[in-house]
Amino acid sequence: MVLISLQAQLKDARSWSALARRCEAAGFDALLAPDHPGVTASPFVALAAAASVTERIGLGSYVAHAGVREPLLLAGDVAALDVVSDGRARLALGAGHTPVEWAMLGSSRPDVAGRVQRFMAVAEACRALLAGEEVTVDGPYVHARAARLDSPRPVQSRVPFTFGGGNSTLLRWAGRHADIVALSGLGRTMADGHSHETRWRGDDIDRQVELIEQGTAGRKTGPSREALVQAVEITDDAEAAAHRLAERFGSTERDVLSSPYVWIGTESEILAAMADHERRWGITRYVVREPGLNAAENVIARLPHGSGTPSTPSRPTT
């Protein structure tokens, strides 16, 4: 079963509430909010507001910035969201990449190895706190002394966990620990600190899936695989659109047409591409950004299950 979620940003109270209701009515699996300090709203405040006007749709950060968020504070935010949404919160984490987000908080972005180590420390501590465990961590990237999350406690016995990113070490780690691994098709951060190289080639995705599977070895059930859709274009001329997008993203037409990170063509062609992505890479989940909302609604309406009730991600044994 294919599940589609929407990532969107809060602009004002009225439009945000209307968007949350629209997503639920259309059958989106979740409404997700980005986490970029100083640029986007607090994801948990925005999602708590969305919880008040919805009943079924999942709610989560996409993705919370493990580079600057402390585990106890993050776990408290997720738990509070789970309470006000009656058990619909999701925890999603990424290692972070934008240098200015560290600089504005009075620090500097660690190197890749440092970001990887901090991510794992934050993720492990946060998940332990949500599970009701006491956490003590003695650096170098995270410090906690007998930390506990006594109140509020999450409604869910286990909050679903998504890893978002493409680092090789973390893909293996996520294969072992995550409920969902979210692939973005983004590679190395460029000199501007914001944009990325694209990794849309089939062999790039093959390698990432191989890394996930290496980490999954020994688990009864591996994590679901998700793709962040970077561009959506409903058209009768997919090749012409692919040519434009290839130039925009520094890719090739062939890679654009076969990529899970782009929805291009008619709704039928997009659905056929999804079937290919599932066969080759096991991708059954997609996150679409708000500019693709209308197209995503049309695609959801044509899925075999139509606009069904959002589901809770599978929770593998770890």
C-alpha positions in Angstrom: 0.0 0.0 0.0 1.4 3.4 -1.0 1.2 6.2 1.6 1.6 9.9 0.8 2.3 12.7 3.3 2.5 16.4 2.9 5.4 18.6 4.2 4.2 22.2 4.6 5.1 25.4 6.5 2.8 27.5 8.8 2.1 30.9 7.4 -1.0 32.0 9.3 -3.5 30.4 11.6 -6.4 30.3 9.3 -4.6 28.8 6.2 -2.7 26.3 8.4 -5.9 25.0 10.0 -7.6 24.8 6.5 -4.6 22.9 5.1 -4.6 20.4 8.0 -8.3 19.7 7.4 -7.8 19.4 3.7 -5.0 16.9 4.1 -7.0 14.7 6.4 -10.0 14.8 4.1 -7.9 14.0 1.0 -6.4 10.9 2.7 -2.8 12.0 3.3 -1.0 9.8 5.7 0.6 12.6 7.7 1.1 16.4 7.8 4.7 17.2 8.4 6.5 20.4 9.3 10.2 21.3 8.6 12.6 22.4 11.3 14.9 25.2 10.4 15.4 27.6 13.3 14.9 31.2 12.4 13.4 30.4 9.0 10.4 28.1 9.8 7.9 28.0 12.7 8.5 25.6 15.5 7.3 22.3 14.1 5.7 21.2 17.3 3.7 24.4 17.9 2.4 24.3 14.4 1.6 20.6 14.6 -0.2 21.0 17.9 -2.4 23.5 16.2 -3.1 21.1 13.4 -4.0 18.4 15.9 -6.8 20.6 17.3 -8.6 20.6 13.9 -8.0 17.0 12.8 -8.7 13.5 14.2 -6.8 10.9 12.2 -3.9 12.2 10.3 -0.3 11.6 11.5 1.7 14.6 12.7 5.5 15.0 12.7 8.6 17.1 12.2 10.3 16.5 8.9 12.9 16.4 10.1 13.8 17.7 13.5 17.3 19.1 13.6 19.4 16.8 15.8 22.4 19.1 15.4 20.9 21.8 17.6 18.1 20.1 19.6 18.7 18.6 23.0 17.2 15.1 23.6 15.2 15.9 26.7 13.6 19.0 25.2 12.9 17.3 21.9 11.4 14.2 23.6 9.2 16.6 25.7 7.9 18.3 22.6 7.2 15.0 20.9 5.4 13.6 23.9 3.3 16.8 24.3 2.3 16.6 20.6 1.4 12.9 21.1 -0.9 13.9 24.0 -2.7 16.8 22.3 -3.1 14.7 19.1 -4.3 11.6 21.1 -1.5 9.4 19.8 -0.7 10.7 16.4 2.8 12.1 16.8 5.9 10.9 14.9 9.5 11.5 15.6 11.7 12.2 12.6 15.3 13.3 12.8 18.1 14.4 10.5 21.7 15.4 11.2 21.4 19.0 9.9 23.5 20.6 7.2 23.0 24.4 7.1 26.0 26.2 8.9 24.0 29.4 9.7 21.6 27.4 11.9 24.5 26.5 14.2 26.0 30.0 13.9 22.8 31.8 15.0 22.8 29.6 18.1 26.3 30.5 19.0 28.2 27.5 17.7 29.7 26.1 14.5 28.7 23.2 12.4 30.7 20.1 13.2 32.4 18.1 10.4 30.5 15.1 8.9 31.8 12.7 11.5 30.8 15.0 14.3 27.3 15.5 12.9 26.9 11.7 12.5 28.0 11.0 16.1 25.7 13.7 17.5 22.8 12.5 15.5 23.1 9.0 16.9 23.5 10.2 20.4 20.5 12.5 20.2 18.4 9.9 18.5 19.2 7.1 21.0 18.7 9.4 24.0 15.4 10.8 22.7 14.0 7.4 21.9 15.0 6.1 25.3 13.4 9.0 27.0 10.1 8.5 25.1 10.2 4.9 26.1 10.3 5.9 29.7 14.0 5.1 30.4 16.4 7.1 32.4 19.3 8.5 30.3 22.8 9.5 31.3 25.2 10.5 28.5 28.7 11.9 29.0 29.5 13.6 25.7 31.4 14.5 23.7 28.3 15.6 21.7 25.4 15.1 24.2 25.4 15.5 27.9 22.6 14.3 30.2 22.5 13.4 33.9 19.8 10.9 35.0 17.4 12.6 32.6 13.8 11.3 32.6 10.6 12.2 30.8 8.1 11.7 33.6 5.4 14.1 32.3 3.8 14.2 29.9 4.1 10.7 28.8 3.3 9.8 25.2 -0.1 8.2 24.5 1.5 5.7 22.1 3.5 2.9 23.7 6.1 3.5 21.0 6.4 6.7 19.0 7.2 5.8 15.3 10.7 6.9 14.3 11.9 8.2 10.9 15.5 8.8 9.9 15.9 11.4 7.2 19.2 11.7 5.3 21.7 10.0 3.1 24.9 9.5 5.1 26.3 6.0 4.6 26.9 5.3 8.3 23.5 6.6 9.3 21.7 4.6 6.6 23.2 1.4 8.1 22.3 2.7 11.6 18.8 3.5 10.4 18.4 0.0 8.9 18.9 -1.3 12.4 16.8 1.2 14.4 14.3 3.2 12.3 10.7 2.5 11.5 11.0 4.5 8.3 14.1 5.5 6.3 13.4 8.7 4.3 15.6 9.2 1.3 15.8 12.7 -0.2 18.0 12.4 -3.3 20.3 15.1 -1.9 24.0 14.7 -1.7 26.8 16.9 -0.5 25.9 20.4 0.7 27.2 23.1 -1.7 29.3 26.1 -0.8 26.3 28.3 -0.1 25.4 26.1 2.9 21.8 25.5 1.6 21.7 23.8 -1.7 22.8 20.2 -2.5 24.2 18.0 -5.2 21.5 15.6 -6.4 21.8 11.9 -6.2 19.0 10.7 -8.5 20.8 8.0 -10.4 19.5 4.6 -10.1 22.8 3.2 -8.9 23.0 5.8 -6.2 19.7 4.7 -4.8 20.7 1.0 -5.3 23.7 1.7 -3.0 21.6 3.5 -0.4 19.1 0.6 -0.3 22.0 -1.8 0.1 23.3 0.1 3.1 19.8 0.1 4.7 19.6 -3.7 4.1 23.0 -4.2 5.7 21.8 -2.5 8.8 18.5 -4.5 8.7 20.2 -7.8 9.0 19.0 -9.6 12.0 15.7 -7.7 12.4 12.4 -9.5 11.9 11.0 -6.6 9.8 13.0 -3.9 8.1 12.1 -0.2 8.0 9.7 1.2 5.4 11.4 3.2 2.7 10.2 6.7 1.8 11.2 9.3 -0.8 11.0 13.0 -0.5 9.5 14.3 -3.8 11.5 17.3 -4.9 9.4 18.3 -7.9 5.9 17.5 -9.2 4.6 18.2 -12.7 1.4 16.7 -14.1 1.8 16.8 -17.9 1.1 14.9 -21.1 4.6 15.6 -22.2 6.8 14.0 -19.6 10.0 14.1 -21.7 9.8 17.9 -22.2 9.2 18.4 -18.5 12.1 16.1 -17.7 14.4 18.1 -19.9 13.6 21.3 -18.0 13.9 19.6 -14.6 17.2 18.0 -15.6 18.7 21.4 -16.3 17.3 22.8 -13.1 18.7 20.0 -10.8 21.9 19.2 -12.7 20.7 15.8 -13.6 19.8 13.9 -16.8 16.4 13.4 -18.4 16.7 9.6 -18.0 17.4 10.0 -14.2 14.6 12.5 -13.8 12.1 10.2 -15.5 13.1 7.1 -13.4 13.7 8.9 -10.1 11.4 8.5 -7.0 12.2 12.1 -6.1 10.2 13.5 -9.0 6.6 13.0 -10.0 6.3 13.7 -13.7 3.8 12.8 -16.4 0.1 11.9 -16.2 -1.4 10.5 -12.9 -1.3 7.1 -14.6 2.3 7.4 -15.5 3.2 8.5 -11.9 1.4 5.5 -10.5 3.2 3.2 -12.9 6.5 4.8 -11.8 5.6 4.2 -8.1 5.1 0.5 -8.9 8.6 0.4 -10.5 10.1 2.2 -7.4 8.5 -0.4 -5.1 9.8 -3.3 -7.2 13.3 -2.0 -7.4 13.9 -0.2 -4.1 11.0 -1.1 -1.9 9.8 2.5 -1.7 6.1 2.6 -0.6 5.9 6.0 1.1 6.3 9.5 -0.4 6.4 13.0 1.1 5.3 15.8 -1.2 6.0 19.5 -0.5 3.1 21.9 -0.4 3.5 23.2 -4.0 2.6 19.7 -5.2 -0.6 19.5 -3.0 -3.1 19.5 -5.8 -1.3 16.9 -7.8 -0.8 14.7 -4.8 -4.5 14.9 -4.1 -5.2 13.6 -7.6 -2.7 10.8 -7.2 -4.1 9.7 -3.8 -7.6 9.6 -5.3 -6.3 7.1 -7.9 -4.5 4.8 -5.5 -6.0 1.4 -5.1 -7.2 2.3 -1.6 -8.3 5.8 -2.5 -8.4 8.3 0.3 -8.2 5.9 3.1 -7.6 6.4 6.8 -3.9 7.2 7.6 -2.0 4.4 9.1 0.6 4.1 11.8 4.0 3.2 10.4 5.1 -0.4 11.0 7.1 -0.8 14.2 9.8 -3.4 13.6 11.5 -5.4 16.3 14.9 -3.9 17.1 
